[in-house]
Each structure stands twice: as C-alpha cells, then as structure tokens.
C-alpha cells in the first residue's frame, strides 16, 4: 500500500464486497422476498458486487501490478464506472414500483434511461480520449480537465430521482 488512504480504500472495498455478497445471499435464500422484489434486489446486489470487485481489481492493478497491467486497470476502471452508474436508473425503477406504477412504459423511466445513456456514451468516448480520464502507459490513473463532464449526468440523475421520489411520495407505502 502506498499510504493510509490506499489502505482505507482497500479496507472499505473489501467491506463493501462482504456486504454485497451477504445482501445477494440473503435475497436468494429468503422466503419472504419474492416476485419483482427478489428479481430487483438480486440484480441490484449483483451490480453492486461487480462494481466493488472492479474497484478492488483497479486498486490492486494500479497499486501493485505495475505497468504491464495497464489494460487490466483500464478494464477495471471502466467496469467500476459502468456498474456503479447502473444503480441510478435501477433506483428510478424501484421508486416507480413502490409507487404502484409500471416502469416499462413510463415517461419517468424513459427520462432516467435517457440521462443514463448520456453518461454511458460519455464513458465510451472516454475510452478513446484523454480529456476525462485515462491510464498512462506506465499504469497510472490520470483525470483530464474534462473529468467533471462525466459526473454531470450522474448528478442530474440523482437530482431527477430525488425529484421523482418527492413527487411520488404520497403514492409510496
């Protein structure tokens, strides 16, 4: 480990991985969760597991493995960015489900999906430029000057989900 920050990040990721595995296990074996909620939480905890696993792999490859592993670092950071972001439209789905609304043919869901697609397109573009973030040839993570651009859709999606939650709060049991 390079510093106490690296050690803290690593310990937090390991703890998060344990929570994701426990949550996934609980959802799978619980007789009290069924139907939509079982499917929803199985997928959600699976994405959380993949996100945290990607985070751990990126930490290990960037801190320990050296310059020969820059491709692994790129893949892991992409996975980390992708899997963490997928949870945002999933939250929209759960809010709509809790408010007794179908999420498959709902304008609110389509807006959430559109915002997330902007993020995803930006993430894909990021893999071919150095403006947002990149991994150097010697396996060092660098943020570009346009890094905040990647965060804008996620911030908008968070604000949007909060607004939908406030708007639908009377319909949620």
MOKA-V176193 format. One line per field, one symbol per residue. psi: psi as a letter, one per 30 degrees, with the letter a starting at -180 (. if undefined). Layout:
psi: ???
//
This chain:
psi: kelfeeeeeeeeeeeeeeeeeeeeeeeefkffklbeeeeefeeefeeeeeeeeeeeeeeeeefefaffgeeeeeeeeeeeeeeefffefeeeeeeeefghkkffhkeeeeeeeeeeeeeeeeeeeefglgedllklfghkkkklfgefeffeeeeeeeeeeeeeeeegeffk.
//
